[in-house]
Amino acid sequence: MSDPNIAQKVPYVLAETPGTKWWCACGHSKTQPFCDGSHKRVPGGFTPVAGEIKEAKTVAWCGCKHSSTKPFCDGSHKRLP
């Protein structure tokens, strides 16, 4: 698998409602941080990652696509060049 495109070097902080959200893993989606199917058109074998939101809350979705806690931000963007 190749490296994902870095959509942005900060998280997407959004107010979310309960449910399953599909996070973009390839970094090419036009609807960041969520999947729009772009992974089907780019090389790398990327697949979206389900993020289960159990209650309404503010969520920090990973924007750099390098988090070890995908789909959520873990601060990895601070270590990118």
PDB file of N, CA, C and O in Angstrom:
ATOM      1  N   MET A   1       0.837  -1.178   0.000  1.00  0.00           N
ATOM      2  CA  MET A   1       0.000   0.000   0.000  1.00  0.00           C
ATOM      3  C   MET A   1       0.877   1.233   0.000  1.00  0.00           C
ATOM      4  O   MET A   1       1.857   1.304   0.741  1.00  0.00           O
ATOM      5  N   SER A   2       0.528   2.206  -0.828  1.00  0.00           N
ATOM      6  CA  SER A   2       1.281   3.444  -0.862  1.00  0.00           C
ATOM      7  C   SER A   2       0.794   4.385   0.237  1.00  0.00           C
ATOM      8  O   SER A   2      -0.228   4.132   0.874  1.00  0.00           O
ATOM      9  N   ASP A   3       1.529   5.465   0.452  1.00  0.00           N
ATOM     10  CA  ASP A   3       1.142   6.435   1.467  1.00  0.00           C
ATOM     11  C   ASP A   3      -0.093   7.196   1.016  1.00  0.00           C
ATOM     12  O   ASP A   3      -0.250   7.475  -0.173  1.00  0.00           O
ATOM     13  N   PRO A   4      -0.976   7.537   1.957  1.00  0.00           N
ATOM     14  CA  PRO A   4      -2.151   8.323   1.592  1.00  0.00           C
ATOM     15  C   PRO A   4      -1.789   9.775   1.311  1.00  0.00           C
ATOM     16  O   PRO A   4      -0.742  10.254   1.745  1.00  0.00           O
ATOM     17  N   ASN A   5      -2.637  10.459   0.600  1.00  0.00           N
ATOM     18  CA  ASN A   5      -2.506  11.894   0.381  1.00  0.00           C
ATOM     19  C   ASN A   5      -2.851  12.601   1.693  1.00  0.00           C
ATOM     20  O   ASN A   5      -3.851  12.267   2.329  1.00  0.00           O
ATOM     21  N   ILE A   6      -2.045  13.558   2.098  1.00  0.00           N
ATOM     22  CA  ILE A   6      -2.331  14.318   3.315  1.00  0.00           C
ATOM     23  C   ILE A   6      -3.371  15.372   2.952  1.00  0.00           C
ATOM     24  O   ILE A   6      -3.067  16.330   2.241  1.00  0.00           O
ATOM     25  N   ALA A   7      -4.594  15.198   3.437  1.00  0.00           N
ATOM     26  CA  ALA A   7      -5.673  16.137   3.127  1.00  0.00           C
ATOM     27  C   ALA A   7      -5.426  17.478   3.815  1.00  0.00           C
ATOM     28  O   ALA A   7      -5.607  18.535   3.210  1.00  0.00           O
ATOM     29  N   GLN A   8      -5.012  17.431   5.082  1.00  0.00           N
ATOM     30  CA  GLN A   8      -4.601  18.629   5.818  1.00  0.00           C
ATOM     31  C   GLN A   8      -3.824  18.189   7.048  1.00  0.00           C
ATOM     32  O   GLN A   8      -3.988  17.065   7.524  1.00  0.00           O
ATOM     33  N   LYS A   9      -2.981  19.073   7.562  1.00  0.00           N
ATOM     34  CA  LYS A   9      -2.112  18.718   8.689  1.00  0.00           C
ATOM     35  C   LYS A   9      -2.687  19.107  10.043  1.00  0.00           C
ATOM     36  O   LYS A   9      -1.947  19.347  10.996  1.00  0.00           O
ATOM     37  N   VAL A  10      -3.993  19.166  10.119  1.00  0.00           N
ATOM     38  CA  VAL A  10      -4.713  19.358  11.380  1.00  0.00           C
ATOM     39  C   VAL A  10      -5.965  18.495  11.307  1.00  0.00           C
ATOM     40  O   VAL A  10      -6.402  18.131  10.215  1.00  0.00           O
ATOM     41  N   PRO A  11      -6.547  18.164  12.460  1.00  0.00           N
ATOM     42  CA  PRO A  11      -7.758  17.347  12.417  1.00  0.00           C
ATOM     43  C   PRO A  11      -8.969  18.124  11.918  1.00  0.00           C
ATOM     44  O   PRO A  11      -8.984  19.355  11.936  1.00  0.00           O
ATOM     45  N   TYR A  12      -9.967  17.398  11.479  1.00  0.00           N
ATOM     46  CA  TYR A  12     -11.279  17.966  11.161  1.00  0.00           C
ATOM     47  C   TYR A  12     -12.094  17.834  12.439  1.00  0.00           C
ATOM     48  O   TYR A  12     -12.480  16.727  12.815  1.00  0.00           O
ATOM     49  N   VAL A  13     -12.355  18.928  13.095  1.00  0.00           N
ATOM     50  CA  VAL A  13     -13.097  18.910  14.356  1.00  0.00           C
ATOM     51  C   VAL A  13     -14.552  19.252  14.041  1.00  0.00           C
ATOM     52  O   VAL A  13     -14.874  20.373  13.647  1.00  0.00           O
ATOM     53  N   LEU A  14     -15.425  18.251  14.225  1.00  0.00           N
ATOM     54  CA  LEU A  14     -16.821  18.397  13.822  1.00  0.00           C
ATOM     55  C   LEU A  14     -17.775  17.924  14.916  1.00  0.00           C
ATOM     56  O   LEU A  14     -17.482  16.973  15.641  1.00  0.00           O
ATOM     57  N   ALA A  15     -18.905  18.591  15.024  1.00  0.00           N
ATOM     58  CA  ALA A  15     -19.978  18.127  15.902  1.00  0.00           C
ATOM     59  C   ALA A  15     -20.673  16.980  15.175  1.00  0.00           C
ATOM     60  O   ALA A  15     -21.141  17.146  14.049  1.00  0.00           O
ATOM     61  N   GLU A  16     -20.736  15.839  15.810  1.00  0.00           N
ATOM     62  CA  GLU A  16     -21.304  14.653  15.179  1.00  0.00           C
ATOM     63  C   GLU A  16     -22.524  14.139  15.936  1.00  0.00           C
ATOM     64  O   GLU A  16     -22.656  14.329  17.145  1.00  0.00           O
ATOM     65  N   THR A  17     -23.404  13.490  15.198  1.00  0.00           N
ATOM     66  CA  THR A  17     -24.563  12.817  15.750  1.00  0.00           C
ATOM     67  C   THR A  17     -24.282  11.318  15.768  1.00  0.00           C
ATOM     68  O   THR A  17     -23.390  10.859  15.054  1.00  0.00           O
ATOM     69  N   PRO A  18     -25.010  10.552  16.556  1.00  0.00           N
ATOM     70  CA  PRO A  18     -24.770   9.110  16.613  1.00  0.00           C
ATOM     71  C   PRO A  18     -24.935   8.434  15.251  1.00  0.00           C
ATOM     72  O   PRO A  18     -25.766   8.828  14.433  1.00  0.00           O
ATOM     73  N   GLY A  19     -24.127   7.417  15.040  1.00  0.00           N
ATOM     74  CA  GLY A  19     -24.202   6.630  13.816  1.00  0.00           C
ATOM     75  C   GLY A  19     -22.820   6.256  13.307  1.00  0.00           C
ATOM     76  O   GLY A  19     -21.806   6.629  13.896  1.00  0.00           O
ATOM     77  N   THR A  20     -22.793   5.524  12.222  1.00  0.00           N
ATOM     78  CA  THR A  20     -21.537   5.106  11.595  1.00  0.00           C
ATOM     79  C   THR A  20     -21.184   6.102  10.496  1.00  0.00           C
ATOM     80  O   THR A  20     -21.998   6.396   9.619  1.00  0.00           O
ATOM     81  N   LYS A  21     -19.971   6.610  10.557  1.00  0.00           N
ATOM     82  CA  LYS A  21     -19.454   7.544   9.558  1.00  0.00           C
ATOM     83  C   LYS A  21     -18.287   6.848   8.855  1.00  0.00           C
ATOM     84  O   LYS A  21     -17.500   6.157   9.503  1.00  0.00           O
ATOM     85  N   TRP A  22     -18.171   7.021   7.555  1.00  0.00           N
ATOM     86  CA  TRP A  22     -17.099   6.385   6.788  1.00  0.00           C
ATOM     87  C   TRP A  22     -16.013   7.409   6.483  1.00  0.00           C
ATOM     88  O   TRP A  22     -16.203   8.308   5.664  1.00  0.00           O
ATOM     89  N   TRP A  23     -14.863   7.262   7.156  1.00  0.00           N
ATOM     90  CA  TRP A  23     -13.730   8.171   7.066  1.00  0.00           C
ATOM     91  C   TRP A  23     -12.878   7.833   5.851  1.00  0.00           C
ATOM     92  O   TRP A  23     -12.601   6.663   5.589  1.00  0.00           O
ATOM     93  N   CYS A  24     -12.467   8.846   5.114  1.00  0.00           N
ATOM     94  CA  CYS A  24     -11.605   8.689   3.937  1.00  0.00           C
ATOM     95  C   CYS A  24     -10.188   8.323   4.374  1.00  0.00           C
ATOM     96  O   CYS A  24      -9.569   9.054   5.146  1.00  0.00           O
ATOM     97  N   ALA A  25      -9.678   7.202   3.888  1.00  0.00           N
ATOM     98  CA  ALA A  25      -8.326   6.755   4.222  1.00  0.00           C
ATOM     99  C   ALA A  25      -7.301   7.147   3.162  1.00  0.00           C
ATOM    100  O   ALA A  25      -6.105   7.197   3.449  1.00  0.00           O
ATOM    101  N   CYS A  26      -7.757   7.426   1.936  1.00  0.00           N
ATOM    102  CA  CYS A  26      -6.816   7.717   0.849  1.00  0.00           C
ATOM    103  C   CYS A  26      -6.385   9.177   0.806  1.00  0.00           C
ATOM    104  O   CYS A  26      -5.308   9.493   0.299  1.00  0.00           O
ATOM    105  N   GLY A  27      -7.226  10.075   1.339  1.00  0.00           N
ATOM    106  CA  GLY A  27      -6.908  11.496   1.335  1.00  0.00           C
ATOM    107  C   GLY A  27      -7.325  12.232   0.080  1.00  0.00           C
ATOM    108  O   GLY A  27      -6.987  13.404  -0.082  1.00  0.00           O
ATOM    109  N   HIS A  28      -8.050  11.576  -0.814  1.00  0.00           N
ATOM    110  CA  HIS A  28      -8.440  12.205  -2.073  1.00  0.00           C
ATOM    111  C   HIS A  28      -9.918  12.590  -2.138  1.00  0.00           C
ATOM    112  O   HIS A  28     -10.344  13.196  -3.120  1.00  0.00           O
ATOM    113  N   SER A  29     -10.687  12.264  -1.144  1.00  0.00           N
ATOM    114  CA  SER A  29     -12.122  12.567  -1.145  1.00  0.00           C
ATOM    115  C   SER A  29     -12.368  14.073  -1.208  1.00  0.00           C
ATOM    116  O   SER A  29     -11.640  14.855  -0.597  1.00  0.00           O
ATOM    117  N   LYS A  30     -13.380  14.463  -1.934  1.00  0.00           N
ATOM    118  CA  LYS A  30     -13.791  15.875  -2.015  1.00  0.00           C
ATOM    119  C   LYS A  30     -14.696  16.235  -0.837  1.00  0.00           C
ATOM    120  O   LYS A  30     -15.031  17.405  -0.651  1.00  0.00           O
ATOM    121  N   THR A  31     -15.096  15.239  -0.038  1.00  0.00           N
ATOM    122  CA  THR A  31     -15.985  15.461   1.103  1.00  0.00           C
ATOM    123  C   THR A  31     -15.255  15.154   2.417  1.00  0.00           C
ATOM    124  O   THR A  31     -15.843  14.577   3.332  1.00  0.00           O
ATOM    125  N   GLN A  32     -13.984  15.534   2.511  1.00  0.00           N
ATOM    126  CA  GLN A  32     -13.171  15.288   3.705  1.00  0.00           C
ATOM    127  C   GLN A  32     -13.909  15.737   4.959  1.00  0.00           C
ATOM    128  O   GLN A  32     -14.584  16.767   4.940  1.00  0.00           O
ATOM    129  N   PRO A  33     -13.793  14.989   6.039  1.00  0.00           N
ATOM    130  CA  PRO A  33     -12.948  13.819   6.228  1.00  0.00           C
ATOM    131  C   PRO A  33     -13.613  12.508   5.821  1.00  0.00           C
ATOM    132  O   PRO A  33     -13.094  11.430   6.109  1.00  0.00           O
ATOM    133  N   PHE A  34     -14.756  12.599   5.156  1.00  0.00           N
ATOM    134  CA  PHE A  34     -15.528  11.404   4.842  1.00  0.00           C
ATOM    135  C   PHE A  34     -15.298  10.907   3.417  1.00  0.00           C
ATOM    136  O   PHE A  34     -14.904  11.668   2.534  1.00  0.00           O
ATOM    137  N   CYS A  35     -15.547   9.637   3.217  1.00  0.00           N
ATOM    138  CA  CYS A  35     -15.317   8.977   1.934  1.00  0.00           C
ATOM    139  C   CYS A  35     -16.351   9.379   0.892  1.00  0.00           C
ATOM    140  O   CYS A  35     -17.543   9.477   1.185  1.00  0.00           O
ATOM    141  N   ASP A  36     -15.873   9.610  -0.337  1.00  0.00           N
ATOM    142  CA  ASP A  36     -16.770   9.842  -1.469  1.00  0.00           C
ATOM    143  C   ASP A  36     -16.513   8.825  -2.592  1.00  0.00           C
ATOM    144  O   ASP A  36     -17.004   8.983  -3.709  1.00  0.00           O
ATOM    145  N   GLY A  37     -15.737   7.784  -2.278  1.00  0.00           N
ATOM    146  CA  GLY A  37     -15.433   6.749  -3.265  1.00  0.00           C
ATOM    147  C   GLY A  37     -14.168   6.993  -4.063  1.00  0.00           C
ATOM    148  O   GLY A  37     -13.845   6.201  -4.948  1.00  0.00           O
ATOM    149  N   SER A  38     -13.442   8.066  -3.778  1.00  0.00           N
ATOM    150  CA  SER A  38     -12.219   8.390  -4.531  1.00  0.00           C
ATOM    151  C   SER A  38     -11.177   7.285  -4.461  1.00  0.00           C
ATOM    152  O   SER A  38     -10.373   7.145  -5.382  1.00  0.00           O
ATOM    153  N   HIS A  39     -11.171   6.493  -3.383  1.00  0.00           N
ATOM    154  CA  HIS A  39     -10.179   5.419  -3.231  1.00  0.00           C
ATOM    155  C   HIS A  39     -10.248   4.419  -4.378  1.00  0.00           C
ATOM    156  O   HIS A  39      -9.272   3.718  -4.648  1.00  0.00           O
ATOM    157  N   LYS A  40     -11.384   4.347  -5.049  1.00  0.00           N
ATOM    158  CA  LYS A  40     -11.540   3.422  -6.175  1.00  0.00           C
ATOM    159  C   LYS A  40     -10.770   3.893  -7.405  1.00  0.00           C
ATOM    160  O   LYS A  40     -10.491   3.103  -8.307  1.00  0.00           O
ATOM    161  N   ARG A  41     -10.424   5.196  -7.441  1.00  0.00           N
ATOM    162  CA  ARG A  41      -9.750   5.764  -8.611  1.00  0.00           C
ATOM    163  C   ARG A  41      -8.260   6.027  -8.393  1.00  0.00           C
ATOM    164  O   ARG A  41      -7.567   6.440  -9.323  1.00  0.00           O
ATOM    165  N   VAL A  42      -7.763   5.795  -7.186  1.00  0.00           N
ATOM    166  CA  VAL A  42      -6.346   6.062  -6.912  1.00  0.00           C
ATOM    167  C   VAL A  42      -5.645   4.761  -6.540  1.00  0.00           C
ATOM    168  O   VAL A  42      -6.260   3.879  -5.940  1.00  0.00           O
ATOM    169  N   PRO A  43      -4.365   4.630  -6.889  1.00  0.00           N
ATOM    170  CA  PRO A  43      -3.630   3.418  -6.514  1.00  0.00           C
ATOM    171  C   PRO A  43      -3.368   3.384  -5.018  1.00  0.00           C
ATOM    172  O   PRO A  43      -3.341   4.428  -4.366  1.00  0.00           O
ATOM    173  N   GLY A  44      -3.179   2.221  -4.483  1.00  0.00           N
ATOM    174  CA  GLY A  44      -2.785   2.096  -3.090  1.00  0.00           C
ATOM    175  C   GLY A  44      -3.596   1.114  -2.274  1.00  0.00           C
ATOM    176  O   GLY A  44      -3.193   0.756  -1.168  1.00  0.00           O
ATOM    177  N   GLY A  45      -4.728   0.668  -2.789  1.00  0.00           N
ATOM    178  CA  GLY A  45      -5.523  -0.309  -2.065  1.00  0.00           C
ATOM    179  C   GLY A  45      -6.193   0.236  -0.812  1.00  0.00           C
ATOM    180  O   GLY A  45      -6.379  -0.503   0.155  1.00  0.00           O
ATOM    181  N   PHE A  46      -6.557   1.503  -0.811  1.00  0.00           N
ATOM    182  CA  PHE A  46      -7.182   2.116   0.353  1.00  0.00           C
ATOM    183  C   PHE A  46      -8.653   1.719   0.457  1.00  0.00           C
ATOM    184  O   PHE A  46      -9.329   1.516  -0.551  1.00  0.00           O
ATOM    185  N   THR A  47      -9.132   1.613   1.687  1.00  0.00           N
ATOM    186  CA  THR A  47     -10.548   1.405   1.950  1.00  0.00           C
ATOM    187  C   THR A  47     -10.964   2.346   3.075  1.00  0.00           C
ATOM    188  O   THR A  47     -10.171   2.615   3.978  1.00  0.00           O
ATOM    189  N   PRO A  48     -12.190   2.847   3.034  1.00  0.00           N
ATOM    190  CA  PRO A  48     -12.634   3.742   4.095  1.00  0.00           C
ATOM    191  C   PRO A  48     -12.707   3.003   5.430  1.00  0.00           C
ATOM    192  O   PRO A  48     -12.808   1.777   5.474  1.00  0.00           O
ATOM    193  N   VAL A  49     -12.654   3.772   6.508  1.00  0.00           N
ATOM    194  CA  VAL A  49     -12.678   3.202   7.861  1.00  0.00           C
ATOM    195  C   VAL A  49     -13.955   3.670   8.552  1.00  0.00           C
ATOM    196  O   VAL A  49     -14.280   4.857   8.544  1.00  0.00           O
ATOM    197  N   ALA A  50     -14.671   2.724   9.147  1.00  0.00           N
ATOM    198  CA  ALA A  50     -15.899   3.056   9.868  1.00  0.00           C
ATOM    199  C   ALA A  50     -15.548   3.692  11.206  1.00  0.00           C
ATOM    200  O   ALA A  50     -14.700   3.193  11.947  1.00  0.00           O
ATOM    201  N   GLY A  51     -16.214   4.798  11.499  1.00  0.00           N
ATOM    202  CA  GLY A  51     -16.083   5.443  12.802  1.00  0.00           C
ATOM    203  C   GLY A  51     -17.451   5.427  13.463  1.00  0.00           C
ATOM    204  O   GLY A  51     -18.384   6.066  12.976  1.00  0.00           O
ATOM    205  N   GLU A  52     -17.576   4.715  14.550  1.00  0.00           N
ATOM    206  CA  GLU A  52     -18.860   4.585  15.235  1.00  0.00           C
ATOM    207  C   GLU A  52     -18.985   5.677  16.290  1.00  0.00           C
ATOM    208  O   GLU A  52     -18.184   5.748  17.223  1.00  0.00           O
ATOM    209  N   ILE A  53     -19.983   6.514  16.134  1.00  0.00           N
ATOM    210  CA  ILE A  53     -20.262   7.574  17.091  1.00  0.00           C
ATOM    211  C   ILE A  53     -21.472   7.121  17.908  1.00  0.00           C
ATOM    212  O   ILE A  53     -22.562   6.947  17.362  1.00  0.00           O
ATOM    213  N   LYS A  54     -21.282   6.931  19.203  1.00  0.00           N
ATOM    214  CA  LYS A  54     -22.345   6.382  20.051  1.00  0.00           C
ATOM    215  C   LYS A  54     -23.261   7.445  20.639  1.00  0.00           C
ATOM    216  O   LYS A  54     -24.406   7.160  20.990  1.00  0.00           O
ATOM    217  N   GLU A  55     -22.756   8.677  20.747  1.00  0.00           N
ATOM    218  CA  GLU A  55     -23.559   9.771  21.299  1.00  0.00           C
ATOM    219  C   GLU A  55     -23.148  11.068  20.624  1.00  0.00           C
ATOM    220  O   GLU A  55     -22.032  11.177  20.117  1.00  0.00           O
ATOM    221  N   ALA A  56     -24.023  12.036  20.613  1.00  0.00           N
ATOM    222  CA  ALA A  56     -23.696  13.330  20.008  1.00  0.00           C
ATOM    223  C   ALA A  56     -22.506  13.938  20.749  1.00  0.00           C
ATOM    224  O   ALA A  56     -22.518  14.050  21.974  1.00  0.00           O
ATOM    225  N   LYS A  57     -21.475  14.330  19.989  1.00  0.00           N
ATOM    226  CA  LYS A  57     -20.275  14.913  20.586  1.00  0.00           C
ATOM    227  C   LYS A  57     -19.419  15.539  19.500  1.00  0.00           C
ATOM    228  O   LYS A  57     -19.672  15.356  18.309  1.00  0.00           O
ATOM    229  N   THR A  58     -18.403  16.279  19.924  1.00  0.00           N
ATOM    230  CA  THR A  58     -17.425  16.845  19.005  1.00  0.00           C
ATOM    231  C   THR A  58     -16.328  15.810  18.790  1.00  0.00           C
ATOM    232  O   THR A  58     -15.804  15.235  19.744  1.00  0.00           O
ATOM    233  N   VAL A  59     -15.989  15.583  17.529  1.00  0.00           N
ATOM    234  CA  VAL A  59     -15.020  14.550  17.157  1.00  0.00           C
ATOM    235  C   VAL A  59     -13.875  15.181  16.379  1.00  0.00           C
ATOM    236  O   VAL A  59     -14.094  16.051  15.536  1.00  0.00           O
ATOM    237  N   ALA A  60     -12.650  14.740  16.665  1.00  0.00           N
ATOM    238  CA  ALA A  60     -11.465  15.163  15.914  1.00  0.00           C
ATOM    239  C   ALA A  60     -11.091  14.032  14.952  1.00  0.00           C
ATOM    240  O   ALA A  60     -10.424  13.071  15.334  1.00  0.00           O
ATOM    241  N   TRP A  61     -11.533  14.165  13.700  1.00  0.00           N
ATOM    242  CA  TRP A  61     -11.223  13.184  12.656  1.00  0.00           C
ATOM    243  C   TRP A  61      -9.818  13.459  12.133  1.00  0.00           C
ATOM    244  O   TRP A  61      -9.442  14.618  11.959  1.00  0.00           O
ATOM    245  N   CYS A  62      -9.044  12.422  11.883  1.00  0.00           N
ATOM    246  CA  CYS A  62      -7.690  12.583  11.362  1.00  0.00           C
ATOM    247  C   CYS A  62      -7.733  13.226   9.979  1.00  0.00           C
ATOM    248  O   CYS A  62      -8.468  12.775   9.101  1.00  0.00           O
ATOM    249  N   GLY A  63      -6.942  14.281   9.789  1.00  0.00           N
ATOM    250  CA  GLY A  63      -6.852  14.955   8.505  1.00  0.00           C
ATOM    251  C   GLY A  63      -5.599  14.587   7.736  1.00  0.00           C
ATOM    252  O   GLY A  63      -5.556  14.714   6.512  1.00  0.00           O
ATOM    253  N   CYS A  64      -4.566  14.124   8.458  1.00  0.00           N
ATOM    254  CA  CYS A  64      -3.292  13.809   7.799  1.00  0.00           C
ATOM    255  C   CYS A  64      -3.246  12.379   7.255  1.00  0.00           C
ATOM    256  O   CYS A  64      -2.378  12.042   6.450  1.00  0.00           O
ATOM    257  N   LYS A  65      -4.177  11.552   7.697  1.00  0.00           N
ATOM    258  CA  LYS A  65      -4.307  10.153   7.255  1.00  0.00           C
ATOM    259  C   LYS A  65      -3.199   9.247   7.773  1.00  0.00           C
ATOM    260  O   LYS A  65      -3.012   8.150   7.246  1.00  0.00           O
ATOM    261  N   HIS A  66      -2.455   9.680   8.797  1.00  0.00           N
ATOM    262  CA  HIS A  66      -1.354   8.892   9.350  1.00  0.00           C
ATOM    263  C   HIS A  66      -1.578   8.479  10.809  1.00  0.00           C
ATOM    264  O   HIS A  66      -0.669   7.930  11.432  1.00  0.00           O
ATOM    265  N   SER A  67      -2.742   8.727  11.356  1.00  0.00           N
ATOM    266  CA  SER A  67      -3.032   8.411  12.752  1.00  0.00           C
ATOM    267  C   SER A  67      -2.937   6.907  13.014  1.00  0.00           C
ATOM    268  O   SER A  67      -3.264   6.096  12.148  1.00  0.00           O
ATOM    269  N   SER A  68      -2.489   6.547  14.208  1.00  0.00           N
ATOM    270  CA  SER A  68      -2.494   5.131  14.586  1.00  0.00           C
ATOM    271  C   SER A  68      -3.825   4.754  15.231  1.00  0.00           C
ATOM    272  O   SER A  68      -4.044   3.594  15.579  1.00  0.00           O
ATOM    273  N   THR A  69      -4.719   5.742  15.390  1.00  0.00           N
ATOM    274  CA  THR A  69      -6.053   5.492  15.941  1.00  0.00           C
ATOM    275  C   THR A  69      -7.125   5.853  14.901  1.00  0.00           C
ATOM    276  O   THR A  69      -8.166   6.416  15.240  1.00  0.00           O
ATOM    277  N   LYS A  70      -6.857   5.523  13.647  1.00  0.00           N
ATOM    278  CA  LYS A  70      -7.787   5.821  12.548  1.00  0.00           C
ATOM    279  C   LYS A  70      -9.184   5.351  12.906  1.00  0.00           C
ATOM    280  O   LYS A  70      -9.342   4.227  13.383  1.00  0.00           O
ATOM    281  N   PRO A  71     -10.174   6.151  12.698  1.00  0.00           N
ATOM    282  CA  PRO A  71     -10.246   7.375  11.919  1.00  0.00           C
ATOM    283  C   PRO A  71     -10.038   8.653  12.734  1.00  0.00           C
ATOM    284  O   PRO A  71     -10.197   9.758  12.215  1.00  0.00           O
ATOM    285  N   PHE A  72      -9.690   8.500  13.989  1.00  0.00           N
ATOM    286  CA  PHE A  72      -9.595   9.658  14.871  1.00  0.00           C
ATOM    287  C   PHE A  72      -8.161  10.175  14.985  1.00  0.00           C
ATOM    288  O   PHE A  72      -7.204   9.415  14.832  1.00  0.00           O
ATOM    289  N   CYS A  73      -8.025  11.461  15.252  1.00  0.00           N
ATOM    290  CA  CYS A  73      -6.724  12.098  15.356  1.00  0.00           C
ATOM    291  C   CYS A  73      -5.989  11.629  16.614  1.00  0.00           C
ATOM    292  O   CYS A  73      -6.578  11.534  17.691  1.00  0.00           O
ATOM    293  N   ASP A  74      -4.697  11.340  16.461  1.00  0.00           N
ATOM    294  CA  ASP A  74      -3.841  11.009  17.611  1.00  0.00           C
ATOM    295  C   ASP A  74      -2.647  11.949  17.713  1.00  0.00           C
ATOM    296  O   ASP A  74      -1.739  11.712  18.509  1.00  0.00           O
ATOM    297  N   GLY A  75      -2.641  13.021  16.908  1.00  0.00           N
ATOM    298  CA  GLY A  75      -1.539  13.983  16.933  1.00  0.00           C
ATOM    299  C   GLY A  75      -0.421  13.662  15.960  1.00  0.00           C
ATOM    300  O   GLY A  75       0.594  14.359  15.952  1.00  0.00           O
ATOM    301  N   SER A  76      -0.569  12.637  15.143  1.00  0.00           N
ATOM    302  CA  SER A  76       0.480  12.261  14.185  1.00  0.00           C
ATOM    303  C   SER A  76       0.852  13.400  13.252  1.00  0.00           C
ATOM    304  O   SER A  76       1.993  13.470  12.794  1.00  0.00           O
ATOM    305  N   HIS A  77      -0.091  14.300  12.959  1.00  0.00           N
ATOM    306  CA  HIS A  77       0.184  15.415  12.043  1.00  0.00           C
ATOM    307  C   HIS A  77       1.321  16.301  12.561  1.00  0.00           C
ATOM    308  O   HIS A  77       1.975  16.988  11.776  1.00  0.00           O
ATOM    309  N   LYS A  78       1.556  16.291  13.861  1.00  0.00           N
ATOM    310  CA  LYS A  78       2.631  17.110  14.448  1.00  0.00           C
ATOM    311  C   LYS A  78       4.011  16.555  14.117  1.00  0.00           C
ATOM    312  O   LYS A  78       5.004  17.275  14.227  1.00  0.00           O
ATOM    313  N   ARG A  79       4.092  15.293  13.714  1.00  0.00           N
ATOM    314  CA  ARG A  79       5.373  14.654  13.409  1.00  0.00           C
ATOM    315  C   ARG A  79       5.644  14.554  11.911  1.00  0.00           C
ATOM    316  O   ARG A  79       6.674  14.016  11.506  1.00  0.00           O
ATOM    317  N   LEU A  80       4.744  15.058  11.096  1.00  0.00           N
ATOM    318  CA  LEU A  80       4.943  14.997   9.639  1.00  0.00           C
ATOM    319  C   LEU A  80       5.842  16.133   9.177  1.00  0.00           C
ATOM    320  O   LEU A  80       5.834  17.213   9.767  1.00  0.00           O
ATOM    321  N   PRO A  81       6.621  15.893   8.120  1.00  0.00           N
ATOM    322  CA  PRO A  81       7.485  16.977   7.606  1.00  0.00           C
ATOM    323  C   PRO A  81       6.664  18.101   6.991  1.00  0.00           C
ATOM    324  O   PRO A  81       7.227  19.087   6.513  1.00  0.00           O
TER     325      PRO A  81
END
